[in-house]
């Protein structure tokens, strides 16, 4: 009987060896996860300037109306012309802005956004002393 137990232990050790190989395969998955991190977060964090547009509304209700238009498929620049209450009436274009040149609340949202187009905007929202902003980024460098 003692011999059988040793054989059983050997068999279970053999199973552990296979698990270790399975662990190596998991190591390959870690590399692909690292690649995904580089693609998703690397560009946004490294940008020193962004080409940004926004829609500024003093009232929350007006901002919500603008968001509804965007969700219904309206172009960002058209909604900005109709709803924005600031001087950036040209479709909400603020142009290229460097880090540190925008309100901190605005900048935190803007630099975290992916680039997009006015026809299919990826938007973020921020509240500053100026009001409620709907933000999109067209480019980064």
N, C-alpha and C positions, 0 to 999 in steps of 0.2 A: 504494500500500500504506500509506503514511503516513496517508492520509486515512481508511482503514479502521480503523487503530488509534485515531485520535481519536474516531471514531464508537463504537467498542467501549468506550472510556473513558467517553464520554457515557452509554452504556447502563448501564455499571456504576455511574456516579454516580447515575443515575436509580434504580437498585436500592437504593443507600444512602439515598436520600431516602425510599423506602418503609420501610426499616428504621427510620429516625428516627421516622416516623409510628407504627410498631409500638412504638417505645420510649415514645411518649406514651401508648399504650394501657396499657403496663406501669405508667405513672404512676398510672392509674386503679386498678390493682390495689393499688398502695401505699396508697391511701386506704382500701380495704377492709381491708387488713392492719392499719392504724392503728385502725380501728373494732373489729376483733377484739381488739386489745391492750386497748382501753378496757373491753370487755365482760368479758374473762377476768381481767385482773390488777388493774384499777383499784379495784374494790370491796374486794377482800381486803386490799390494802395500805393503803387509807384508813380501815379500821375502827379505832375506838379501843376498842371493847368487843365481846365475843362472848358469846353464850349457849351454853355448852359442856357436854357430857356426856362421861364417860369410864368405862372399866372398868379397874380397877387390879388387877394380879396380881403377887404376889411372885416367882413362878416362871414362867420362859419357857414351860414345858410347859402350864401352866394358861392362859396367854395364848393359846397356839396352839389349845387346846380352844375357847376363847371365839370366836376368829376363825373356826374351823370352823363353829360354830353360826350365826354371822352370815352366812357364805358359803352356808349351807344355807337361808337365808331367815328366820331367827328375828329378831324385833324387838330393836333395840339395848337398849331399856329392860328387856326381859325377861332378856336375856343378862347385863346389868349386875346385876340383882337376884340372879341365880344365881351369878355368877362374881366380881364385884368384892369386893375385900377392904378397902375403906375405909369411911368413914362416909357416903359419898354413895350410900346404898342405894336412894334413890328413883329408880331407873332410871338411876343414874349422874349425875344432874343436879348440876352445880356452880353453875348459875345464871349471871348476867352477870358477867364478869370483864374488868377493864380491862387494857390493856397494862402490863406490869411487875409484875402481881400474881401471876403464875404462874411456875413453874420455867422457866428459859430454854429448855431442851430441849423441854418440853411446849408452851410458847408458840410457838416457831418452827413446830412442826407444826400447832398449832391455828389460828393466824392464816393459814396457807397453805391451809386446807381450804375448799371450797365449802360453803355451807349445805345441809342435807339434813333428812330426817325420820327418826324412829326406825324406821319401816316400810321405808325404803329409804335406809339411811345411807351417806354417803361418809365413809370412815374413814381415819385416819392412826394411826401408831404412834410412840411415843417411850419412851425408857428414861431414868428419873430416879433419884435417890437413893432414892425411895420404891418403885420397881419398874417393871414394864412397863405402859404405858398404851395402851389403844385409845381413840381420841378421835373425837368427831363434833361438829359445830357446827350448832346449830339457828337461830341468828340472829346478825346483826351490825349495829352502828350506829356 
